[in-house]
Amino acid sequence: MSNTKKPARKDSLVIYITLAFIAGFLSGAAFAVYKMGPETTQTATSQQSNMSDQQIQAIAHLEQEVTGNPDKFQAWTQLANLYYDTGQYPKAVKAYEKSLELHSGNANIWTDLGVMYRRTNQPQKAIEAFDKAIVMDPRHEYSRMNKGIVLMYDLNDADAAIKVWENLLKIHPDAKSANGDSIREFVDNIKTQMGK
């Protein structure tokens, strides 16, 4: 992480400019961090009230299944995915970790775990999970995008984030956001605002 402090106004301008792009860019992707700003933990009551009956039943079924068959990694992964989808981030972390204890997983599972680490304020663990995803699948787009997000917005290392995104563009030169915006333009805008 760079120890060089940039003027607060320049940092604020970079964040302001990128927030609008990020908001559209990062919504809707299947394995994405893609939300800017601090995450707040919902209470169990509010989480349950936001879940559909189908989600509540599916979670209950999978919780029962992993209790009866604790070595079934697929059930742990499915349960983790449901916790992820319903905003139960600490539970999702534990379920993904259990799944990965039982099976090496894949780049998508490691990326989802990284997202959950970020949502539970563990950015360094998020980076480690994204790195494992990248090792498993060197062309994995979501892990690279998410790693850049965590570096830039959680670890305040814009230079490292840009490097990660530029490596993504070497692999996927036409990478686009969920709303169709160009990743190249996004990175170029950040670099311009930083005077690079």
C-alpha positions in Angstrom: 0.0 0.0 0.0 1.3 3.4 -0.9 2.3 5.7 2.0 2.1 8.8 -0.2 -0.8 10.9 0.9 -2.7 12.7 -1.9 -4.6 15.9 -1.2 -8.0 15.1 0.3 -9.7 17.1 -2.4 -8.2 15.0 -5.2 -9.1 11.7 -3.4 -12.7 13.0 -2.9 -12.9 13.9 -6.5 -11.7 10.5 -7.6 -14.2 8.7 -5.4 -17.0 11.0 -6.5 -16.4 10.5 -10.2 -16.0 6.7 -9.8 -19.0 6.3 -7.6 -21.5 7.1 -10.4 -19.7 4.6 -12.8 -19.3 2.0 -10.1 -23.0 2.1 -9.1 -24.1 1.0 -12.5 -21.0 -1.1 -13.3 -21.2 -3.2 -10.2 -24.9 -3.9 -9.9 -26.3 -7.2 -11.1 -23.1 -9.3 -11.5 -23.4 -12.8 -10.2 -20.2 -13.0 -8.2 -19.7 -9.3 -7.3 -18.8 -7.1 -4.4 -20.0 -4.1 -6.4 -21.4 -2.0 -3.7 -19.6 1.1 -2.6 -19.6 2.4 0.9 -19.7 0.7 4.3 -21.9 -2.3 4.6 -24.3 -2.5 7.5 -25.2 -5.7 9.2 -29.0 -6.3 9.3 -30.6 -7.8 12.3 -31.9 -11.3 12.0 -35.5 -10.1 12.2 -35.0 -7.6 9.3 -33.2 -10.3 7.3 -36.0 -12.8 7.7 -38.6 -10.2 6.9 -36.8 -9.5 3.6 -36.6 -13.2 2.6 -39.3 -15.0 0.6 -41.0 -18.0 2.0 -39.1 -20.1 -0.6 -35.8 -18.8 0.7 -36.7 -19.4 4.3 -37.7 -23.0 3.5 -34.6 -23.6 1.4 -32.4 -22.3 4.1 -34.1 -24.4 6.7 -33.9 -27.5 4.5 -30.2 -27.0 3.8 -29.4 -26.2 7.5 -31.0 -29.5 8.3 -29.1 -31.3 5.5 -25.7 -30.0 6.6 -26.5 -31.0 10.2 -27.3 -34.5 9.1 -24.5 -34.7 6.5 -21.8 -32.3 7.6 -19.3 -33.6 4.9 -21.5 -32.7 1.9 -19.7 -29.8 0.4 -22.4 -29.1 -2.2 -25.0 -28.5 0.5 -22.6 -26.2 2.4 -22.0 -24.2 -0.9 -25.8 -24.0 -1.6 -26.4 -22.8 1.9 -23.6 -20.3 1.7 -25.1 -19.0 -1.6 -28.5 -18.5 0.1 -27.0 -16.8 3.1 -25.1 -14.5 0.6 -28.3 -13.8 -1.4 -30.3 -13.0 1.8 -27.7 -10.7 3.3 -26.6 -13.1 6.1 -22.9 -12.4 5.5 -21.3 -13.9 8.7 -23.3 -17.1 8.2 -22.3 -17.1 4.5 -18.6 -16.8 5.5 -18.8 -19.8 7.8 -20.7 -21.9 5.2 -18.3 -21.1 2.4 -15.3 -21.8 4.7 -16.8 -25.2 5.6 -17.5 -26.0 2.0 -13.9 -25.2 1.1 -12.6 -27.3 4.0 -14.3 -30.2 2.4 -13.5 -29.5 -1.3 -11.0 -27.2 -3.1 -14.0 -25.4 -4.7 -13.7 -23.3 -7.8 -12.9 -19.7 -8.7 -16.6 -18.7 -8.2 -16.8 -20.1 -4.7 -13.5 -18.4 -3.7 -14.7 -15.1 -5.2 -18.0 -15.3 -3.3 -16.1 -16.0 -0.1 -14.0 -12.9 -0.8 -17.1 -10.8 -1.3 -18.4 -12.1 2.0 -15.1 -11.3 3.7 -15.4 -7.8 2.4 -19.0 -7.5 3.6 -17.8 -8.6 7.1 -15.0 -6.0 7.2 -12.2 -8.4 6.5 -10.5 -6.8 3.4 -7.2 -8.6 3.7 -9.0 -12.0 3.8 -11.0 -10.9 0.8 -7.8 -10.2 -1.2 -6.5 -13.7 -0.2 -9.7 -15.3 -1.4 -9.6 -13.4 -4.7 -6.0 -14.4 -5.2 -7.0 -18.1 -4.7 -9.7 -17.7 -7.3 -7.2 -16.2 -9.7 -4.8 -19.0 -9.2 -7.6 -21.5 -9.9 -8.7 -19.7 -13.0 -6.2 -17.1 -14.3 -8.8 -15.7 -16.6 -11.5 -15.2 -13.9 -13.0 -11.8 -14.4 -15.1 -11.3 -11.3 -12.2 -12.1 -8.9 -10.0 -9.5 -10.5 -12.7 -6.8 -10.6 -13.5 -7.5 -6.9 -9.9 -7.5 -5.9 -9.5 -4.0 -7.4 -12.6 -2.8 -5.6 -11.2 -4.0 -2.2 -7.8 -2.5 -2.9 -9.2 0.9 -3.9 -12.0 1.4 -1.5 -11.2 -0.7 1.5 -7.4 -0.7 1.6 -7.0 2.8 -0.1 -4.4 1.5 -2.6 -5.5 3.0 -5.9 -2.2 2.2 -7.6 -2.6 -1.5 -6.8 -6.3 -1.4 -7.8 -5.4 0.1 -11.2 -2.7 -2.5 -11.7 -5.2 -5.3 -11.0 -7.8 -3.8 -13.4 -5.2 -3.3 -16.1 -4.3 -6.9 -15.8 -8.0 -7.8 -16.2 -8.0 -5.7 -19.4 -5.0 -7.6 -20.7 -7.1 -10.8 -20.4 -10.5 -9.3 -21.3 -9.7 -6.1 -23.3 -13.4 -5.5 -24.0 -14.5 -6.0 -20.4 -17.7 -4.2 -19.7 -19.7 -3.5 -16.6 -23.1 -5.0 -15.9 -24.7 -1.9 -17.4 -22.4 -2.0 -20.5 -19.9 0.7 -19.5 -16.3 0.1 -20.6 -13.8 -1.0 -17.9 -11.1 0.7 -19.9 -12.9 4.0 -19.7 -13.4 3.5 -16.0 -9.7 2.9 -15.4 -8.7 5.7 -17.6 -11.0 8.1 -15.8 -9.5 7.2 -12.4 -5.9 7.6 -13.8 -6.8 11.0 -15.2 -8.2 12.2 -11.9 -5.1 10.9 -10.2 -2.9 12.8 -12.6 -1.4 9.6 -14.1 
